[in-house]
Amino acid sequence: MTREEALETLWNRCDHNDKTYEAYCVLAEQTRWIPVSENYPKINDVYEKFLVIDADGEMSVQTFFVTLMGCQPYFSGGRDVVAWMPLPKPYRAESEENDGNKT
C-alpha cells in the first residue's frame, strides 16, 4: 500500500469531525517528503536532526544548520539534499509513558 492509498483509506473511514481532520492533516504532513526547493525545516533546537534524501536516492539522518552570517542553510552531510522530513518521536515503552501520568 502506498502512502497516498493509506491516507485515502484513513480519510474514507473517518467521521470527518474537526479532531479527526486535524489528526489526518498532521499525519499527512509528517509522512511527506518536503523538497528543499519548497521549504527548509523550521528548527526548534540548535542541533535538530531530520531524515533526508540526496540526489542519488540515499537516505540518511542529518543535522540542519542555519548560519548567522546570512549564508544559505545547509544539512550536515555535505551531499546534495533534495528533500527532508521530520524524524518520528523517539520510542518510549508504554510503561514509561504511563509512569508520567500516574496520580
PyMOL commands that set and color helices and strands:
alter all, ss='L'
color gray80, all
select helices_A, chain A and resi 3-13+18-30+94-99
alter helices_A, ss='H'
color red, helices_A
select strands_A, chain A and resi 34-35+49-54+59-65+74-75+81-86
alter strands_A, ss='S'
color yellow, strands_A
deselect
rebuild
show_as cartoon
